[in-house]
């Protein structure tokens, strides 16, 4: 991460997602296709240090070829 100022840092990271759909429906009118997918992509991260022990971070990444995006927020507290 690169420190923009004493409060904010920006950097690159990686996000990964595993999706497994394996469901046998008892309803014959409902059709579900089994699927397995693992997606990973680089992410853009922003960290905001509120206090020495409290940090909020957000990450954004585009996963997969269908243009799916993933946006995450994380709160960290150091005891």
HELIX and SHEET records of a PDB file:
SHEET    1   A 5 UNK A   2  UNK A   3  0                                        
SHEET    2   A 5 UNK A   8  UNK A  21 -1                                        
SHEET    3   A 5 UNK A  35  UNK A  49 -1                                        
SHEET    4   A 5 UNK A  54  UNK A  63 -1                                        
SHEET    5   A 5 UNK A  68  UNK A  77 -1                                        
END                                                                             
